[in-house]
């Protein structure tokens, strides 16, 4: 869920990185603030590949993957557009049924289709969960087990209902999503405005290229998500473990909603 007023409602075998072995992250996932060396995929920002070129047109080139997205709000639909546009196969779901996504899917260039949440979970080698935290129980939890899951959400007690262990900061919403899904969860895209995510992707080396903070405990999962972030024109910066690092870019933190370069974000994380 992007910063600002929240809106909208809101599981293939265990994940084994079958399309490639991802490049290991620089350092470990606990290394605060270190820019992540990403796994390479074809991208209009990293390589001269035409945006919107379909995965099957590329003959299944290494680097394409299946991505399920559960939640078709502003962040979910923006990520669907980005990922399909660089050739990943996308299955997009919302809480109201595939037929309600027909117009949205028709307007996205690339290999994308509308499905149920269960189908999106089964389809994805990576699954984006972009629903309000309060609707955690609506997720197809068993379909997400052992997969790389990207949690884009934030806990807003006024919307989601108060939970004592989140209110007293003894745990975080992403840790609870990981426990519920039993997944290799990475927290990302939760602290960026959706318009920024939509419009501000830039080529590698562009001085205006922005950074996105990510956190997680599985090093390979972090590397996979870092690669996706680079592919859509941003620099991933590793905030650390899901608990301690995730707190540094969750809602209400000093890094929530800021627009910084990788170097600037690195410095802020070290001082947080």
LINKA-V892075 format. One record per pair of residues at least 4 apart in sequence whose C-alpha atoms are under 6 Angstrom apart, sorted by the first residue. I is the first residue (numbers start at 1). J is the second residue. D is the distance in Angstrom with one decimal. If there is no record, write none. Layout:
[[I & J & D] [I & J & D]]
This chain:
[[1 & 152 & 5.7] [1 & 153 & 4.6] [1 & 190 & 5.6] [2 & 190 & 5.7] [2 & 192 & 5.8] [2 & 193 & 5.0] [2 & 194 & 5.7] [3 & 193 & 5.5] [3 & 257 & 6.0] [10 & 95 & 5.7] [10 & 131 & 4.7] [10 & 132 & 5.7] [10 & 135 & 5.8] [11 & 118 & 5.7] [11 & 121 & 2.8] [11 & 122 & 3.6] [11 & 143 & 2.5] [11 & 144 & 4.3] [12 & 122 & 5.7] [14 & 146 & 5.3] [15 & 146 & 5.8] [15 & 147 & 4.8] [22 & 39 & 4.9] [23 & 39 & 4.7] [24 & 223 & 6.0] [25 & 36 & 5.4] [25 & 37 & 5.2] [25 & 223 & 5.2] [26 & 36 & 5.5] [26 & 37 & 5.4] [29 & 217 & 5.9] [29 & 219 & 5.4] [29 & 240 & 5.2] [30 & 240 & 4.0] [30 & 241 & 5.0] [31 & 240 & 5.4] [32 & 238 & 6.0] [32 & 239 & 4.7] [32 & 240 & 4.7] [33 & 237 & 5.8] [33 & 238 & 5.1] [33 & 239 & 5.0] [33 & 266 & 4.5] [33 & 269 & 5.4] [34 & 237 & 5.8] [34 & 238 & 5.4] [35 & 236 & 6.0] [35 & 237 & 4.2] [35 & 238 & 5.8] [36 & 236 & 5.9] [36 & 237 & 5.7] [38 & 223 & 5.4] [38 & 226 & 5.2] [38 & 227 & 4.3] [39 & 227 & 4.8] [41 & 63 & 4.5] [43 & 47 & 5.4] [43 & 49 & 5.9] [43 & 86 & 5.7] [43 & 231 & 5.0] [44 & 48 & 5.6] [44 & 49 & 5.2] [44 & 51 & 5.8] [45 & 203 & 4.4] [45 & 233 & 5.6] [51 & 85 & 5.3] [51 & 86 & 5.2] [52 & 85 & 3.9] [52 & 86 & 5.3] [52 & 109 & 5.5] [52 & 110 & 4.9] [53 & 87 & 5.5] [54 & 87 & 4.7] [54 & 110 & 5.5] [54 & 111 & 5.9] [55 & 60 & 5.8] [55 & 87 & 4.7] [56 & 60 & 5.7] [64 & 88 & 5.1] [65 & 88 & 5.3] [66 & 89 & 4.8] [66 & 124 & 4.9] [66 & 125 & 5.3] [67 & 90 & 4.9] [67 & 124 & 4.4] [67 & 125 & 5.9] [67 & 126 & 5.0] [67 & 127 & 5.7] [68 & 90 & 5.8] [68 & 91 & 4.8] [68 & 120 & 4.5] [68 & 121 & 5.9] [68 & 124 & 4.3] [68 & 127 & 4.5] [69 & 92 & 4.8] [69 & 127 & 5.6] [69 & 128 & 4.6] [70 & 93 & 4.9] [70 & 94 & 5.9] [70 & 117 & 5.8] [70 & 129 & 5.1] [70 & 130 & 5.9] [71 & 76 & 5.5] [71 & 93 & 5.8] [71 & 94 & 4.8] [71 & 130 & 4.8] [71 & 131 & 5.3] [72 & 76 & 4.7] [72 & 77 & 4.8] [72 & 94 & 5.5] [73 & 77 & 5.7] [75 & 194 & 5.5] [76 & 130 & 5.6] [78 & 198 & 6.0] [79 & 83 & 6.0] [80 & 84 & 5.9] [81 & 85 & 5.8] [81 & 108 & 5.7] [83 & 88 & 5.5] [84 & 88 & 5.0] [84 & 90 & 6.0] [84 & 110 & 4.7] [84 & 111 & 5.6] [85 & 109 & 5.7] [85 & 110 & 5.1] [89 & 111 & 5.1] [89 & 112 & 5.9] [90 & 112 & 4.6] [91 & 112 & 5.8] [91 & 113 & 5.2] [91 & 114 & 5.8] [91 & 120 & 5.4] [92 & 114 & 5.0] [92 & 115 & 5.9] [93 & 114 & 5.9] [93 & 115 & 5.2] [93 & 116 & 5.2] [93 & 117 & 5.1] [98 & 114 & 4.9] [98 & 115 & 5.0] [98 & 116 & 6.0] [115 & 119 & 5.9] [118 & 140 & 5.4] [119 & 123 & 5.9] [121 & 143 & 5.2] [121 & 144 & 5.9] [122 & 143 & 5.6] [126 & 148 & 5.0] [126 & 149 & 5.9] [127 & 149 & 4.8] [128 & 149 & 5.7] [128 & 150 & 4.6] [129 & 150 & 5.9] [129 & 151 & 5.1] [130 & 152 & 5.2] [130 & 153 & 5.9] [133 & 155 & 5.8] [134 & 160 & 4.3] [141 & 181 & 5.0] [144 & 181 & 5.7] [145 & 181 & 5.5] [145 & 182 & 4.9] [145 & 183 & 4.8] [146 & 183 & 4.4] [147 & 183 & 5.2] [147 & 184 & 5.7] [148 & 184 & 4.7] [148 & 185 & 5.7] [148 & 221 & 5.8] [149 & 185 & 4.7] [150 & 185 & 5.9] [150 & 186 & 5.0] [150 & 187 & 5.8] [151 & 187 & 4.9] [152 & 188 & 5.4] [152 & 189 & 5.1] [152 & 190 & 4.3] [153 & 190 & 5.4] [156 & 160 & 5.7] [157 & 161 & 4.8] [157 & 162 & 4.8] [165 & 170 & 5.3] [166 & 171 & 5.7] [166 & 172 & 5.8] [178 & 182 & 5.5] [178 & 183 & 5.6] [178 & 185 & 5.7] [186 & 215 & 5.7] [186 & 216 & 4.6] [187 & 214 & 5.5] [187 & 215 & 5.2] [188 & 214 & 4.8] [191 & 256 & 4.8] [191 & 257 & 5.1] [192 & 257 & 5.2] [195 & 199 & 6.0] [196 & 200 & 5.2] [201 & 233 & 4.0] [201 & 234 & 5.7] [202 & 209 & 5.1] [202 & 233 & 4.6] [203 & 233 & 5.7] [210 & 234 & 5.4] [210 & 260 & 5.6] [210 & 261 & 4.6] [211 & 234 & 5.5] [211 & 235 & 4.4] [211 & 236 & 5.6] [211 & 260 & 6.0] [211 & 261 & 5.1] [211 & 262 & 4.8] [212 & 236 & 5.0] [213 & 236 & 5.9] [213 & 237 & 4.9] [213 & 238 & 6.0] [214 & 238 & 5.2] [214 & 239 & 5.7] [215 & 238 & 5.9] [215 & 239 & 5.2] [215 & 240 & 5.2] [215 & 241 & 5.5] [215 & 242 & 5.1] [215 & 245 & 5.7] [215 & 246 & 5.5] [216 & 241 & 4.9] [216 & 242 & 4.3] [217 & 241 & 5.1] [217 & 242 & 5.9] [226 & 236 & 5.4] [229 & 234 & 5.6] [230 & 234 & 5.0] [230 & 235 & 5.5] [239 & 245 & 4.7] [240 & 245 & 4.3] [241 & 245 & 4.9] [242 & 246 & 4.8] [248 & 253 & 5.9] [249 & 253 & 5.7] [249 & 255 & 5.2] [249 & 256 & 5.4] [251 & 256 & 5.8] [260 & 264 & 5.6] [260 & 265 & 5.7] [262 & 266 & 6.0]]
